[in-house]
Amino acid sequence: MTKVAIMTDSNSGISMEQAKEMGCFMLNMPIIIDQKTYIENEDIDTDFFYDSQSKDANVTSSQPSIASVMGMWDEILKEYDEIVYIPMTSALSGSCQSAIVFSEEYNGKVQVVDNHRISVTQMLSVQDALYLKDKGYDAKQIKEILEQEAYDASIYITVDTLKYLEKGGRITPSVALLGSMLKIKPVLTIQGEKLDTCAKARGMKSAFKTMIEHLKEDYETRFKEYAQKGELAVGLAYTQMSEEDVAKWAEKLHEEFPGLPLYKAPLTMSIGCHIGPGGLGTGLIRIHKE
């Protein structure tokens, strides 16, 4: 039987401890602050990251180096026959496409999955890959299944401040100023591809209500069949938020979707670069029932 390793990156929101418990490998992503490169889970934490943001440091995400990606593959292949690598969506970073190019040197032993996921949805793709591996699927088969199911997820995100959307050029300074004065919270969505605006709300509670309305519409339409078969989960993601607030939003999600398993994870620093602290994300994700 082929021995398959499952690998992902830290954009999944999976901690190093969780990765060890799950039995997957983790590539930690680089973050650049004032031209100095840090590595997630190694020499930077969220407190330092968001503190740097608040002090108007130049904070950006970056692709992992060729050496770090291929070096990890080489080490894994000393023990495993094949690798399924699940990086963050190609729509938000070039790291996935770069990995696909790198993998061509491995004669099919490394299968890079572009299933348009990030954060909780990416984490659940890793869980599905581990499940499929245990069922005896090889790396190519796992890649094909995950990519076929790529769009079986729906994500909505809102922000606590418009500052970083303005800084990233996603909104103009005048829109940011007016929005801040009126306490307007944009509701953004990721439907497999890039981050887009889908609604506006006054205040965080209203934004959360708007996200729930969109999720319920998705639940009753495109995800209804999966819900009936027990193949649907609800997710919660966030940037630098207190445990009390995370628990509060999780409880509200559980009340709205009581029959669904609930998964939580911090939004990655790569997303945090664009939305800042206090961001909140919700989503529905198809999962393999077992």
N, C-alpha and C positions, 0 to 999 in steps of 0.2 A: 504494500500500500504506500502511495506517495505521501511523504511527510511535508505538510504545507504549513508555512508560518504566516501569520496575519500581522501586518504592520500598518500603523497610521501615524499622523502627526499631532502635535499638541493643539492644533486648531479644533480638534474633536472635543476639547474640554475634559478629556480623560486625564486624571492625575497619574503620576508615575506609580503610585501605590495601587490605583485601580487597574492600570495596565498589567501590573504584575499579577494581581488577583485574577484578572480576566484571561491571562495567558497570551497577551499580544505584545508586540514591540512598538516602541514610541520614538519618533524623531522629533526632537524639540526644535521649535522654530526661532529664528533670530528676530530681534527687535532692535531698532536703531534709535538712540536718544542722543541728540546733539553730536551726531557723527560717531558715537561709540556703540559698538555692537554688543548686545546682551543675548543670552540664550534662555528661553522660557524653561522653567523647572530646574534651572541650574544656577544662574547668578542674577536673576531678577525676579521680584515678586510683584503682585498687583498693587500693593501699597506704594512701592517706589515708582511703579509705572504711572499710576494716576496722580501721584504727587508731582511727578515731573510734568505731566500734562497741565496740571493746575498752575504751574509756574511758567507756562508758555514755552517749555522746551520744545525743540523740533523732534517730534516723535513719529516714527514711521515703521511699517512692517517691511520685511525683506524675505527674499527666497533663501532657502538653505543652500549651502555650497554644494557643488558637485561632489567634493570629497566626502562631506558628511553623509550624503545620501548613498552614494555607491559604497562608501566604506562600511556603512551599516549593512547593506545588502551582502557584501562580501563576507562579513562576520556571520550573518544569519545562515548563509548558504554553506558554511562549514558544518552545520548541524542539520539543516533542512534541505529538501530537494527543490522546493519551489516557494515563492513569496507572493502573497497578495498584498499590494501596497495601496492604502486608501487615504490619499491626501485630501486637503480641502478643495472645494469646487474650483474648476478652471475658470469660472466666471468672475472670481474675486482675486485670483492670483495666477501668476505664470508658473508657479512651482509644479503644478500638476502636469502641464504640457512639457516642462523641462524633464520631469521624471519619466514621462513616456518616451522621450528621446533617449535618455540615459539607458532605459530598460532594453533598448534594441540590441545592446551589446551582450545581453545575457541569454540569447537563444531561447526565449520563451520561459525561462526559469523565473523571471520577475514579471508579474502581471499588474499593471498600474490601472486602478479603477477611477474613472471620471464619472462619478454618479451624482455630481452637483449637490453635495452636502457640506454642511459646516455645523459645528457645535453639537447640540443634542442629536440632530439628524445624522451627522457623521458618526457620532458615538454608536447609534443604533445600527448603522451600516456595519460597523466593526463587530457588534454582537451577532448580527446576521451572518457575517462571514465566518465567525468562529463556530456558529451553529452548523453552517453548511460544510465546513471543514470536518467537523465531527461526524457528519453524515456520509463522509467519504468522497465529497466532490473535490476535484483537483483545482489548481489555481485558475486556469482558464475558464472553467465552468463557473466558479465563484464570481469572477470578474463579469462574465456575461449576464448572470442573474442579477447582480447588483446594478449593472448599467441598465438592464431592462426595467428595473424598479426605481430608476433614478428620480422620476418626477412624482413618485408616490409620497410626497411630503409637501407641507405647506407651512411657511414661517412668516410671522409678523413681529415686527420690532418697533418699539417707541423709545424716545430719548428723554433724558431729564433736562438736557441743555442743548440749544441749537449751535453752540459755539464751535463744536468740532465738525459739524456738517458744513458750516460756513468756512471754516479753516481748510477743509478738504475740497472746497469748491462746489459742493453739492447744492448749496443755496447761496443767494447773494447776501451781502452785508445788510441791505435794506430789509430783506425778508427776515433775516435773523433778528434784527432789531425790533421790527414790528411783532414778530412771533413771540419774542421774549416779553415784550410789554403786555401782550394779550394772553400770555401763558399758553400759547398754542404748542401742542405736541404732535409732530408728524407721525403717522403710522406708516412704517416702511414694510415692504414685503420681499421675500425671496421665494420665487416659484421656480426653483431649479437653476435660474440664471442670476443676473445681477440684482443688486439692491435697488428697488424702485419705491417711489412714494405711492401709496394707495388711498390715504385718507388723512384728515386733520381733526384734532380734538382739542378741547380746552381742559387742560390738566391731566395728570397721570391716571386718575380714576376713569375719566371719560375715554382716554386713549385705550385703557385696558378693556373697557366695555366694548369699544369699537373692534378691538382685536378678537374678542369673544364672538361678536356678531359675525365676523368674517369666518372664524373657525367653525361656527355652527352651520353656516352656509356650505362650507366645504364638507363638513361631516354628513350633511343631508344629501349631498350630490356626489361628488367624485370619490368620496371615501365611504359611502354608505355600505357597499358590499363588503369592504374590509372590516368595518365595524361589526357587521352581522356575523362574520366568520371568526371574530376575536383576533383579528390581525391588525389592530390599530392601537397606537399609543398617543398620549399627549405629552408635550415637552414644555419645560420652562427653562429659560436661560437669562443671564443677567450680568451686568458689569458693576463691580464694587458696590455691593448692596449688603446691608446688615442681615444676619441670620433671621432676625424677627421679620423683616420685610419679605425675605425670600419665602419664609413659612407662610406669611399672610397671602401672598400671591399664589402659592402652591395650593393652599386650602381653597381659595376661590376657584382655581382651575378644577380641582377635584369636585367641588360642588356643581360645576357646570357640566363636567364629563365624568360622572361617578362610576361608570362601568369600565373606564379605560385605565390601564397602568400609567403612572405618572413618572417621568424621568426628569431630573434636574442636572444642570451643569452650568458653570460660569461661561459667559461669552468670552471668546478668546481675545488676547491682546491685539490681534490683527484686526478684529472688528472694533475693539475699544479705541484704536487709533482714530476711527471715523465717527464714533458716537459718544465717546467719553464715559464718565462714571454715571451710575444710576440708570443705565439702559435696561430695558426689559423686553424679553422675547418670548413668544408662545408659538406652539406649532402642533400639527398633527402629522404623524409619521406611520407609514405602513411597516409592520414588523412580521417576522416569521413567528407564528404562534408559539412554538415550543421554545 
